[in-house]
């Protein structure tokens, strides 16, 4: 046998080192809990060059004539990115079959990339009647075809002849993740209506930008209201919006008040209320979106009787929410008699 030149051996060592480095950077995912997780695990294995693991995600019907041919099919692949849709399922003969929309972008070692899209069929044999060795959910087949679309746009809406499942609501998922990251340990696990915590009320607001031309289409803002907590007479909520600038939590301006009572007694007559500054709050009390007024309104009871309170109106205009009115009932007199201390809402 002829020995390889030293330069060739050095080149092979470099290639092997680069492949090991690329594999180390790809995250390790091995999850067979549902159809989408299996497909993500498959491409995790391919990205890490763990081809035996990738081969094992298939059932008896393998994707190539043998393992060597399977490995050779990925010899020029640097990495694969994957998007999955919502799986449909159908039971048959002691098994559940899943049809999963999938799109991938395969990048070659020379930097070129191609997008493929289609469907994977996966099978879960009834786990309750199996005997060892256990047969987890596995891939039956995959049918992907070249696509000229971008990765996200190439993802099919559905697989099979049934109705298309709802598209993944990325903005909703981002809002729920943002709320959970900040409030999971601070807010109640369940809303008063029994809904699980972290499930928001959602609505879409439309507007014409102030600097937009007349023929420009309306812009959209998604508004998410998350219940946080309920006390004896007040309920708090957090708000998030998603627009062209991305996802962000709303912060609300609140006047800082200097209240003077007759004889210094808070139970007595109110002599004067002055605004001495502004603060911000991330949670509004007893609040909601008023469609007719195009505003978020809030009403904070200072005690259960509701005779002392503060209320704000945050008007939606030009894609933003602004404090335009603030009313205060500072007297604990058993009567509801607020006075307006800030008003940008009433025409002069």
C-alpha positions as CSV (number, residue, x, y, z in Angstrom):
1,X,0.0,0.0,0.0
2,X,1.3,3.4,-0.9
3,X,1.5,5.9,2.0
4,X,-0.1,9.3,1.7
5,X,2.2,12.3,1.3
6,X,2.7,14.3,4.5
7,X,0.8,17.3,3.0
8,X,-2.3,15.1,2.3
9,X,-2.2,13.7,5.8
10,X,-2.0,17.2,7.3
11,X,-5.0,18.2,5.1
12,X,-7.1,15.3,6.4
13,X,-6.3,16.2,10.0
14,X,-7.4,19.8,9.4
15,X,-10.7,18.7,7.8
16,X,-11.3,16.2,10.7
17,X,-10.6,18.9,13.2
18,X,-13.0,21.4,11.5
19,X,-15.7,18.8,11.4
20,X,-15.3,18.0,15.1
21,X,-15.4,21.8,15.9
22,X,-18.6,22.2,13.9
23,X,-20.2,19.3,15.6
24,X,-19.3,20.6,19.0
25,X,-21.0,23.9,18.2
26,X,-24.3,22.3,17.2
27,X,-26.6,21.7,20.2
28,X,-27.4,18.1,21.2
29,X,-31.1,17.3,21.0
30,X,-32.5,13.8,21.5
31,X,-36.2,14.1,22.2
32,X,-38.9,11.6,21.0
33,X,-41.8,13.2,22.9
34,X,-43.6,14.3,19.8
35,X,-43.2,14.3,16.0
36,X,-41.6,17.8,15.7
37,X,-39.1,16.9,18.4
38,X,-38.0,13.8,16.6
39,X,-37.4,15.8,13.4
40,X,-35.4,18.4,15.3
41,X,-33.4,15.6,16.9
42,X,-32.7,14.0,13.5
43,X,-31.2,17.2,12.2
44,X,-29.3,17.8,15.5
45,X,-27.6,14.4,14.9
46,X,-26.8,15.3,11.3
47,X,-25.4,18.7,12.3
48,X,-23.2,17.0,14.9
49,X,-22.1,14.3,12.3
50,X,-23.7,11.6,14.7
51,X,-25.0,9.6,11.7
52,X,-25.7,6.4,13.7
53,X,-28.0,8.4,15.9
54,X,-29.7,10.0,12.9
55,X,-30.1,6.6,11.3
56,X,-31.8,5.3,14.5
57,X,-34.7,7.8,14.3
58,X,-36.0,5.9,11.3
59,X,-38.1,2.7,11.7
60,X,-37.7,-0.4,9.6
61,X,-38.0,1.7,6.3
62,X,-34.7,3.4,6.2
63,X,-34.0,6.5,4.0
64,X,-31.1,4.8,2.1
65,X,-30.1,1.3,0.9
66,X,-27.6,1.0,3.7
67,X,-25.9,3.1,6.4
68,X,-22.8,3.9,4.3
69,X,-25.0,5.4,1.6
70,X,-26.9,7.4,4.2
71,X,-23.7,8.9,5.5
72,X,-22.3,9.6,2.0
73,X,-25.5,11.6,1.3
74,X,-24.4,14.2,3.9
75,X,-20.6,14.3,3.1
76,X,-20.9,17.8,1.6
77,X,-23.3,19.2,4.1
78,X,-22.0,21.7,6.6
79,X,-25.3,22.3,8.5
80,X,-29.1,22.0,8.2
81,X,-31.6,24.4,9.7
82,X,-35.1,23.1,10.2
83,X,-38.6,24.6,10.6
84,X,-41.6,22.5,11.6
85,X,-45.3,23.1,11.4
86,X,-48.3,21.6,13.3
87,X,-48.6,17.9,13.0
88,X,-51.9,16.1,12.1
89,X,-52.5,12.6,13.4
90,X,-54.5,9.6,12.6
91,X,-54.9,6.3,14.5
92,X,-54.7,3.0,12.7
93,X,-54.1,-0.7,13.8
94,X,-52.7,0.1,17.2
95,X,-50.5,2.9,16.1
96,X,-50.8,6.7,15.7
97,X,-49.4,8.2,12.4
98,X,-48.3,11.8,12.4
99,X,-47.9,14.0,9.2
100,X,-45.6,16.9,9.9
101,X,-44.9,19.9,7.6
102,X,-41.1,20.5,7.4
103,X,-38.8,22.9,5.7
104,X,-35.1,22.8,5.8
105,X,-32.2,24.9,4.6
106,X,-29.1,22.8,3.8
107,X,-25.8,24.7,3.7
108,X,-22.9,22.9,1.8
109,X,-19.3,23.1,2.8
110,X,-18.7,25.6,0.0
111,X,-21.3,28.0,1.6
112,X,-24.1,27.5,-0.9
113,X,-27.5,26.8,0.5
114,X,-30.7,25.1,-0.8
115,X,-34.2,25.0,0.7
116,X,-36.4,21.9,0.7
117,X,-39.9,21.5,1.9
118,X,-42.5,18.8,2.3
119,X,-43.8,16.4,4.9
120,X,-42.5,13.7,7.2
121,X,-44.6,10.7,8.3
122,X,-43.9,9.4,11.8
123,X,-45.4,6.5,13.7
124,X,-46.0,5.8,17.4
125,X,-46.8,2.2,18.2
126,X,-49.2,1.9,21.2
127,X,-46.8,2.1,24.1
128,X,-49.1,0.3,26.5
129,X,-49.0,-3.0,24.7
130,X,-45.3,-3.1,23.7
131,X,-42.8,-5.5,25.2
132,X,-39.0,-4.9,25.4
133,X,-37.2,-3.5,23.5
134,X,-39.4,-0.5,23.5
135,X,-40.1,1.1,20.1
136,X,-40.4,4.9,20.5
137,X,-42.0,7.3,18.0
138,X,-40.0,7.0,14.8
139,X,-39.8,8.3,11.2
140,X,-41.6,6.2,8.6
141,X,-40.6,8.4,5.6
142,X,-39.8,11.9,4.5
143,X,-40.7,13.6,1.2
144,X,-39.0,16.9,0.7
145,X,-38.7,18.8,-2.6
146,X,-36.6,21.8,-3.6
147,X,-38.2,25.2,-2.9
148,X,-37.4,28.6,-4.2
149,X,-38.9,30.3,-1.1
150,X,-37.1,31.4,2.0
151,X,-36.9,28.9,4.8
152,X,-39.9,30.2,6.9
153,X,-42.1,30.9,3.8
154,X,-41.3,27.4,2.4
155,X,-43.0,25.6,5.3
156,X,-46.2,23.9,4.1
157,X,-49.4,24.9,6.0
158,X,-50.5,21.3,6.3
159,X,-49.9,17.7,5.1
160,X,-52.5,15.4,3.7
161,X,-56.0,16.2,2.5
162,X,-57.4,17.5,5.8
163,X,-58.0,21.2,6.6
164,X,-54.9,23.3,7.2
165,X,-54.1,23.6,10.9
166,X,-53.7,27.1,12.3
167,X,-50.4,28.8,11.4
168,X,-47.9,29.1,14.2
169,X,-48.5,32.5,16.0
170,X,-44.9,33.6,16.5
171,X,-46.0,36.9,18.1
172,X,-48.2,35.2,20.7
173,X,-45.4,32.7,21.5
174,X,-43.0,35.6,22.0
175,X,-45.4,37.4,24.3
176,X,-46.0,34.4,26.4
177,X,-42.3,33.7,26.7
178,X,-41.6,37.3,27.7
179,X,-44.3,37.3,30.3
180,X,-43.2,34.0,31.8
181,X,-39.6,35.1,32.0
182,X,-40.6,38.2,34.1
183,X,-43.7,37.2,36.0
184,X,-43.8,33.4,36.3
185,X,-42.9,33.6,40.0
186,X,-44.7,36.9,40.7
187,X,-48.2,36.3,39.2
188,X,-51.0,33.8,40.0
189,X,-50.9,30.5,38.2
190,X,-54.6,30.8,37.3
191,X,-56.9,33.6,36.2
192,X,-60.3,34.3,38.0
193,X,-62.1,32.7,35.0
194,X,-60.2,29.5,35.4
195,X,-57.9,30.0,32.5
196,X,-54.2,29.0,33.1
197,X,-51.8,31.8,33.9
198,X,-49.8,33.2,31.0
199,X,-52.8,32.9,28.6
200,X,-53.4,36.4,27.3
201,X,-56.3,38.3,25.8
202,X,-55.2,39.3,22.4
203,X,-56.4,41.8,19.8
204,X,-55.2,43.5,16.7
205,X,-55.1,47.3,16.5
206,X,-54.8,49.1,13.1
207,X,-53.8,52.6,12.4
208,X,-52.5,55.0,9.7
209,X,-49.1,56.4,10.6
210,X,-49.0,60.2,11.0
211,X,-46.3,60.4,8.3
212,X,-47.9,57.8,5.9
213,X,-49.1,58.7,2.5
214,X,-52.8,58.4,1.8
215,X,-52.5,55.3,-0.3
216,X,-50.3,53.4,2.2
217,X,-52.0,50.5,4.0
218,X,-52.8,50.5,7.6
219,X,-50.2,49.3,10.1
220,X,-51.0,46.6,12.7
221,X,-50.1,46.3,16.4
222,X,-50.9,43.1,18.3
223,X,-51.9,43.8,21.9
224,X,-51.6,41.1,24.6
225,X,-53.1,41.5,28.1
226,X,-51.9,39.1,30.7
227,X,-53.7,38.6,34.0
228,X,-51.3,38.8,36.9
229,X,-52.9,38.8,40.3
230,X,-56.2,39.3,42.2
231,X,-56.5,40.9,45.6
232,X,-59.7,41.6,47.6
233,X,-60.9,44.3,45.2
234,X,-58.1,45.0,42.6
235,X,-56.8,42.9,39.7
236,X,-53.5,43.6,38.1
237,X,-52.5,42.9,34.5
238,X,-49.4,43.4,32.3
239,X,-49.5,44.4,28.6
240,X,-47.2,43.6,25.7
241,X,-47.3,44.8,22.1
242,X,-45.8,43.4,18.9
243,X,-45.3,45.6,15.8
244,X,-42.7,46.3,13.1
245,X,-40.2,47.0,15.9
246,X,-40.7,43.6,17.6
247,X,-42.0,42.6,21.0
248,X,-42.0,44.9,24.0
249,X,-43.8,45.3,27.3
250,X,-45.8,48.5,27.8
251,X,-44.7,50.8,30.6
252,X,-47.4,53.3,31.8
253,X,-46.9,56.8,33.0
254,X,-48.6,57.5,36.4
255,X,-48.7,61.0,38.0
256,X,-47.1,61.4,41.4
257,X,-49.6,63.3,43.5
258,X,-49.4,65.7,46.4
259,X,-52.7,65.6,48.2
260,X,-53.7,68.1,50.9
261,X,-56.6,67.3,53.3
262,X,-58.4,69.7,55.6
263,X,-56.6,69.6,59.0
264,X,-54.2,67.0,57.5
265,X,-56.8,64.2,58.0
266,X,-57.0,61.9,55.0
267,X,-60.6,61.1,56.0
268,X,-61.5,64.8,55.8
269,X,-62.2,67.2,52.9
270,X,-59.7,67.4,50.1
271,X,-58.3,70.9,49.7
272,X,-55.9,70.4,46.8
273,X,-54.3,67.8,44.5
274,X,-51.2,68.6,42.6
275,X,-49.0,66.6,40.2
276,X,-45.4,66.9,41.3
277,X,-43.9,64.4,38.8
278,X,-44.4,61.2,37.0
279,X,-43.5,57.6,37.6
280,X,-43.9,54.4,35.5
281,X,-45.6,51.1,36.2
282,X,-45.5,47.8,34.5
283,X,-48.8,46.6,35.9
284,X,-52.2,48.3,35.6
285,X,-55.1,47.8,38.1
286,X,-58.6,46.9,37.0
287,X,-57.8,47.6,33.4
288,X,-58.9,46.7,29.9
289,X,-58.9,47.9,26.3
290,X,-61.9,50.1,25.4
291,X,-62.7,49.6,21.7
292,X,-64.9,52.7,21.4
293,X,-62.3,55.0,23.1
294,X,-59.3,53.3,21.4
295,X,-57.7,53.3,24.9
296,X,-56.5,51.2,27.8
297,X,-58.5,52.3,30.8
298,X,-57.6,51.6,34.4
299,X,-59.3,52.1,37.8
300,X,-57.4,51.6,41.0
301,X,-59.6,51.3,44.1
302,X,-57.8,52.7,47.2
303,X,-60.1,50.7,49.4
304,X,-62.9,48.2,49.0
305,X,-65.7,50.7,49.2
306,X,-64.5,52.3,46.0
307,X,-65.1,55.8,47.3
308,X,-61.4,56.7,46.9
309,X,-59.6,55.8,43.7
310,X,-57.5,56.8,40.7
311,X,-58.3,56.2,37.0
312,X,-56.2,56.7,33.9
313,X,-56.9,56.7,30.1
314,X,-54.1,55.6,27.8
315,X,-55.0,56.6,24.3
316,X,-53.8,54.5,21.3
317,X,-52.6,56.9,18.6
318,X,-49.9,56.6,15.9
319,X,-49.0,53.1,17.1
320,X,-48.4,54.1,20.8
321,X,-50.2,54.4,24.1
322,X,-50.1,57.8,25.8
323,X,-51.6,59.0,29.1
324,X,-54.3,61.6,28.2
325,X,-56.4,61.7,31.3
326,X,-56.1,61.0,35.0
327,X,-58.8,61.3,37.5
328,X,-58.5,61.1,41.3
329,X,-61.0,60.6,44.0
330,X,-58.9,61.3,47.1
331,X,-61.7,61.7,49.6
332,X,-62.7,58.7,51.8
333,X,-66.2,60.1,52.3
334,X,-68.4,57.2,51.1
335,X,-69.1,59.0,47.8
336,X,-67.8,58.6,44.3
337,X,-66.7,62.1,43.3
338,X,-63.4,62.1,41.3
339,X,-61.8,65.2,39.9
340,X,-59.6,65.4,36.8
341,X,-56.1,66.3,37.5
342,X,-54.6,65.7,34.0
343,X,-56.5,66.2,30.8
344,X,-55.1,66.0,27.3
345,X,-58.2,64.2,26.2
346,X,-60.8,67.0,26.2
347,X,-60.6,69.6,23.3
348,X,-60.0,73.1,24.6
